[in-house]
Amino acid sequence: MQTKWKKLAQVGVVACCLAFAASSAVAGGKWNKKWEKNHDFHKSENVIIMIPDGCDETVQTVARWYKGENLEVDTMQTGTVKVHMANSVIPGSAAAATAFATGHKTTVRFLGVGPRTEDLLTDFEPTAAPYAPVASVLEAAQRAGKATGIVSTSRVTHATPAAFASHVEDRGWDNDIMEHMVYNNIDVVFGGGARHLLSTDDEPYTTSFGATWEGKRTDGQNLMDVLEDRGYTFVDSKTQMQEVTSGKVWGLFDDSHMQPDMDRQYFAEHEPSLAEMVEKAIEILSQDPDGFLLMVEGSQVDWAGHNNDPIYMVTDFIAFDDAVKVANDFAEKNHRTTVLAYPDHNTGGMKIGHYETAMGYTETTIEDLVTPLKGMLTSANGVVAMMEDDSDEALIVSVNDNWNIELNDEDVKEIRDFEPSVGLSYALGRVVSKNHTVIGWSTHGHTGETVPLWMTGKQAPARVIDNTELAYIAADAIGVDLAKTTDDLYVDLSTVTASFDVDLEYDIIDVAGAQLPIGRDYMIKNGREIPLPGVTVYAPATGKVYVSKEAIRKLRRR
């Protein structure tokens, strides 16, 4: 749904659970007041939501052994979280993030909208209409006057951050997601993905460190210019980020995804760490006297799990844990801050032990677990990137140089046998884990078991909760109402008037003599741009249009 902005310019311009999960504290998308009454939930000014995408307590355990000391999250552990989505017991990241951003479960790949109905889990009862937008806790915080921020190590348009700031039915629509994010007026955004700000019609962007980034937008918009017009500072390097001390800022440090934490020193020295981005985001957002909401994702723990790459997974989880410490350090100084941390699901099914170690598992030492990992200096992707060519010899040399492991002929054959189906880095992670470590894997995909909940600042539920409850815990902590925010921002326009036209050539809604650009936060009426809360949302699957109550009021004015 990416059309021609330049032509527009010419014109004039929950919880629901399965039957077995009926004990959830959320029912019908409303917060259970009984749960709140039984817990010490005085309101906070700030909430920091932190997601290490794609992990569970095994990763936490291996990271603890690797680091040789307790982790920050070890001091925070409370209950566990159910992760199923509307159409599968094993969730995708977009649906999982929608659940804890909005309090509603949805379908795989959906972001910030209700689930489709044709493939729901048995006994599942949706709490939102199909494809209809539902407000996130970030949007609710904005409505309460709070500053908001998003930090990730992926493209900021990736599934988890996107669920807090966009409403689309396919997580692959990066350009539409970026448009929603820009026009949703988030105060601080740090991560990757600059290519989705930039138009294919414009010259490539030259960074402060000499790289050039080409645009991916096909609608003619240059959203970097939009950010500048709206008073944002744009930065592309750690040095530039550190120089910003206040105001609204976007920092995108790669045209696509940022580097794994352990590979940054080799491939992207200009990039900040996750902890550094969180520290800067808190510094800026905490200047708002009304408080703030910050969402943080350690995105690449998940990718390491997909890759069956143990050192990538452990080091990116530790980088996430370092960022949690930054948040907790702030919360210790500002006692009206809640820190919520939890994975969205597990990925890869990492375990300490596998079939090759089964006969002697009771003799497994700390050294058996840690020593192979300590010798790994890059991710598997880094090993492959540093190969001189595609030959077996180059693979052996790079693994030896970067992982301190000597592959034998059987290792190489096994890697090459897997490579056609999963790719070289995936095959490398799988085979080296099996043959040279005590770490096992069950899949290259996601898994469906419960995940841990880590929390400080407020008393946390010491039980199994549904992931939709996390949205209400965050909303209640800062005193905002998700249902009311949805009612205020996303009215089905057909319930108000049948007299409107959807023009997908120009991505506008023509209604009552005005134009509402899809995905943006204003209307054009009588030749003027009139600002609106939230963005106008069009759902292609149903043909429905959703606008704010404020938009309806302004449409009715002569």
N, C-alpha and C positions, 0 to 999 in steps of 0.2 A: 504494500500500500504506500509506495514511495513515488510520488508524482511530482509535477513541475511547479516548484515554488515561484519561479520567475514569471510564469503565466499568471499566478495569483497576484503577484506584485503589479502586473499590468492591469489587472481588473480594478485595482485601487487598494488596491492595496497590494458454636460451631460445633459449633463443633458438632461435628457429626462423627460418630464413631461407628464401628460395626456393633452388632448386638452384644458381642462379648465385651465391649468397651463402654457400657452404659454408665459406668461410674465417673465418667469425665466431669470435670467441674464446669464445663461449658455446655450449654444446651440451647439450640436454636440460634447460635451466634450471639448469645448474651452472657455476660459475666455472672457467675454464680455468687451472689452476695453472701451466702453462707460460708463459702471458702474465705472470702475477704474478712468476714467477721471473726473468724477463728485464727487470723494471722495478723501480726503487727505490721500493718501496711499504712503507716503515715506517708503522706505524699512526699515525693522527691522533687527537686528542681530539674534534675538531669537523669537520663538513662543512657547507658552505653551498652549496645547489643553487639555481641562478638561471636562470630561463627567460624570455627575451623572446618571448612567444607570437607565432608567425606572421611570421617574417622570415628573411632570409638576408644574404649579404655585400653585395648591392646596397644594402640599407638601411644597413648599416654604412658603406659607401662614401659614400652621399649625406650621412649624418649627419656624417661626418668633414669633407667639404667645407663643409657648413653651419656646423659649429662652428669651422672654421678651424684645427684642431689635431688631433693624434692622440687617439683614444679610449682609455679604460681597457682595453677588450677587445682593442685592437690589440696590447697587450703580452702577451696570454695565448694567442694563437691556436696551435692544434696541428693536429689532424687534422680529418676531417669525419665526419658521422653519417648513416647511412641511416635513413629515416623510415617506410617502408611498414608497414602494419598487416596484420592477419590476412586481411582480405577486400578490400583495395584497395591499389594502389601509391601512392595519394594518401591520406594519413591524416586522420582527425578528431582533434581535440585530446584527447578522452577516451581513445581507444585509444593515442595517442602517449604521453600522460602515464602510462598504465598500464604501458607498456613500460619507461620509464626510472624509474618508481617501484618496480616489482616484478620486472623482468627477464623478463616474459612478454608476448608480443604478444597482442592481443585484437581484438575486433570493434568497428566503429564504434559510438559512444555508450556502450560498456561501460566501467565503472570498477572496477578492482581485482578483476576476475573473468576466468576463462578464456573463450575465444572459442566462439561457436556453430560448428557443423561443416558446416552445409548450404551455405555460400557462401565457403569458404576459397579463397585464391589457389592456383593450380596448384603442386603439389609442397610446399605448406606443411604442416608437421607441428606441431601445437600442443604446447606444453609444460605446459599446465594443462588440467584437465577442463572441459568446457563449463559455464559459469556458476558454477564453483567459486571461492570467494575465494582470493586469493593475497596474501601479506603484502607490505607496502611497506617500503622502507628506513626510513621514519619509524617504523613499528611495531617494526621490528627494533631501532632505536636506543632506543626506549622500553624494550624488554625488557632491554637492556643497562644500564639505569639512567640514560640520558642525557636531558637536557631536549630538548624538541622545539618547533618553531614553524613557523607558516605565515603568509606575507605575500602579499597580492595586491591589485591595483587593481580587480578585478572583485568580484562576490559571492564570498565564500570557498567557496561551494558550486559554483562554476563548475568546468569540466572539469579543468583542470590541478591546482589545489589539492585538489580532491575525490579525485583518483586516489591521493593519498598517505594519505587518512584515511577512505575509505569503500569499500564493496563492493556495488554495485548494477548492474543491467543497463541502466539508462537514465540518462544524465547530466541529463535533465530532471526527475528526482525530487528537487528541491531540498530538500524537507522531510525526506525520508529521509536524504539526504546530510548535512544539518545535524545530524540526530539522531546519526548515526554519528560526526560530528566532535566533538560535545559529549561523548558518552560514551566517546570514545577518549582523553580527558584530555590533549589537547595543551596545553602550558604557555602558549604565546603565540600568539594568532591576531589578525592585523590585516588589515582589508580592508573590503568592503561586504557587504550582504545581511542586515541585521538583521531584515527582515521574516520570515525563515524561522526565527528564534528565537521569534517572537511568535505567540500564538494569536488566531484570529479571534473567540474568545469573550471576550477581555479588552479593556479600554480601550486606545486607541492609546498608544504610548510617546511621551512628550514629551522631546525632547533638551535638552542643556545650552545649545544655541544657538536654541531656540525652535521647531524643526520638530516635527511629529508623524508618527510612523511607525505604520502599521497592520500587523497581523499577517497572515501567509499560512497559518499552520498550522491544519489542520482536525481534528487529533487531540486537541485540548484541552490539550496540553502548552504551558507557557510555559518554554522552554529558558533564557531569561534568568534565571528563578528557579532552575533547576537549576544554572546556573553559579554563582550567588550561594551556593547551599547547599553547593557544592563548594569554596568559598573563593576564587573568582575575583573580581578587580576588573573591572568593565565600564566602558569609556570610549567616548565617541562623538565626541570632537573632538581636534584636535591639542593644544590646551591641556591637556586632561585627560590625554592620553597622555604628554605631557612630564612631568607631575607624578608618574607612576608610576615607581618606581626598582627595584622588586623584586617577587617573588611571581608568581602566575599571573594572566594578564590577557587579556581579549578586548577588542579595540578595533574596533568596526564603525562606519564613518563615513558610511554612507548606508544607507537601507533596501534599496536595490538596488545598482547598480554605483557606484563612485566616478567622479569627473569625469576627463576627459583632463587630462594634466599642464598643458597650455597653457590650458585653460578653467577651471581651479580658481580663478584670481583673479577671474573673472567670476561664477561660479555656486556656489562652495563654498569660501569662504575658511577655513572651519573644518577642512577636510581636510588631513592631512599629506601630504607628498610620499612617493614610494616610498623614496627615500634616507632620509628621516626615520623612516619605519616600520622600515626595516632596521636603522638605527643603534640605535633603542630596543629592538628585538627582540634584537639582539646584546648590548646592555648587560644585559638581564635574563637571557637564556639563559646567558651566559658565567659567571654566578655559580654554576652547577652544577659541582661539582668533578669530576664524571664526564664533563663535556663536553656537547655539544649537536649536534643536527641542525636546520638551518633551511632551509626551502624557500621560495623567493621567486619570484613571477611578475610580470613586467611585462605584464599581461594585454592591454592595449589597443593594443599594437603590431599585434596581429592584427586588431582591429576597424578600425583605420585602413587596413590592407591590404584588408579586405573593402570598405571605403568608397572605395578608390582615392584616398585623401586624403593627399597627400604630406607636408604640414606636420604633420598629426596623427601620421603614422607616424614622421617624423624626430624630432619633439620627445619623443614617448613613448619612442623608443629611446634618446635621449640621457638622459632621466630614468632609464631602466633602467641605462644606463652609469654614471650618477652613483651609483646604488645598488651597482653592482659595485665602484666605487672604495671605498665604505664597507666592503664585505666584505674587499677586498684590504688596506685600511689596517689592519683588525683582524688579518688573517692575517700581516702584516709584524711585528706586535707579538707575536702568539701563533703561534709557528712550527709548532705541531701542529694547524694548520687547513688543510683542503683546500677550495678554491673551485672548483666546477664550474659552467660556464655554457654554455648551448646553446639554440637555438630548438627547438621541437617539430616545426616544418614551416615552409614559407614560405606567405604569404598574399598574393594579389593579383598576384604575378608582377611586381613593380616592376623597371623597367630604366631606365638612363640612356640615353635615345634612344628614338624611336618613328618610325612611318611618316612623320609630318609633318616630321621633322628628318632623314630618311634622306639626302637629296641633299647636305646640307651638314654631315654629322656630324663631319667632320674639322676643322671650324672652330668647334666648340662650346667656349665659354669657361667659366671658373669663374663668371663673372657670369651667363651664360645659365642655368646650373644653379641658382645660389644666390639671385640677386636676386628672382625671383618668390616664393620661399619666405620670404625675409626680410620681404616685405611682408604676409605672412599672419599675422594676430594671434590667430586662433581656429581651431578645427577647422571642418570643413564643417558638423558638427552645430551648432556655435556660431553660424555664419553663419545657418543656418536658424532657430535659436532667437531670434536678434535681429531677424528680419524683423518689421515692424509688422503685416503681413497676408500673405495668400497670393498677392498680385498679382505680375505680372512686374516692375512698378516697384519694389515692396518688395524683390524679389530683387536687382535691379540695384543698389539703394542699399546693401543689406547687404553684398553682395560688394565694392562699392567701399569702404565704410567699414571692413570687417574684413579684406579680402584685398588692398586697393589694386589691384584689377583692374577695368577697365571692360568689362563684358559688352556685346557688340553684339547686334543683333537675331538674327543667325544663332546665336550662343551660346545665347541664351535659348530659341530654338526647339528646338535640339538637346537642351538640358537638359529641356525640357518633354516632348519626344518620348520620352526615356529614363525619365522620372519614373514613369509608370504601372507599369513592370516592376520597377524597382529602388528607388524612393523618391527624394525630392528631394535628400537629402544625398549619396547614392551617385551620382546623375546629375550633381550639381554637381562632385564630385571627379573623375569620369571626364572630363567635357567640359573643365573648366578645365585639367586635366593635359595633355590633348591639344592644346588651342588656345593655351595661355598658358605652358606650361613645356616642358622637354625630357625630361620623365619619362613613360615609357610603362607600361602595365599589360596583362597577358594575361588576367585573370579577376577576378571578384569573389569567387572561392572560394579554396581551398587549392591548392598545387602539390606535386609529389612528389619534387623533387630533393634531393640531400644538403644538409645545413646545416653551418655551422661549429661546431667545439668550441673553447671557451676554458677554460683551466684553469691554476690556480696552486697551489702548496703541495706538489705531487707531480709526478713525471715523468708526462707524458701520452702516450697513443698517437699517434704521428705517422703516421697511416694512416686509411683509411676503416674505421669501426667500425659495428656495428649499434646502434640506440638501446637495445636491451635490455642491452647491455654497460655502459651508463651506470649502471644500478642496481647492478651488481656492482662497478664502480669505486668508487662511493660507499660501498657496504656494506663492501668490503674496506678502504677507507681508515680506517674507524673500527672494524674488526674485528668485524662482526656477520654473521650467517648468515641469508640470506633463506629458504632452503629449510627450515631448522630452525624459523624463526619461523612459517612457514606450517604446518608439522606441529604446532607447539605451540598455535596459535591457532584453526585451522580444520579440525577433525575432522568428517567426514561422520557425523552422528549415527546414520544407518541402519546404519553398519558396527559400531555398538556395541550398539544395541538397536532392535527394531522396535516397541517399546511406547511410542510417544509420539504426541501429537495436536497438529496445527497449528491454532490458533484464530485465524483472520484477523479475526474481529470485534473481538477484544481485542488482537491482535498479540502473542500469547504462545504458547510451546511448553510443553505439559503433559507432563512426563516424571518418572517415579519419585517421584511425590508432590510435585514442585516445579514452579515456573513460571519459564520463561526468557523475559523480554520481548524481542521481536525488536528489534535495533538498539541494545541497551543492554548494559552491562558488569556485570550482576549477575544473580543468581537469587533467587527468593523461595522459601524453604524453612522450614517450621515457623513461619511468620509473620515470618521475619526476612529482611532483605536481605543477601545474601552477595556481596561484591565478587568480580569475576572479571577476568582479563586479557582484553583485546579485547572485541569485541561479538558477540552472537549474530546470525548472518546467515541469512536465509531467501532462497532462490532461487526466485522464482515460476515460472520457466520449467520447472524440473525438480521442484519440490516438495521439494527437499532442504534440510536444516537443518545448519548448521555451528556447532560450539561448540568451546571450548578444551579441551585435555587437563585443565586444572585444573577446569573445570566437570564433566567426566566423573568425576574423582576425588571431587569434593564431592557429586555425585549418588549415588555408591555408598556414601557414609557414612550411617549410620543417624542 
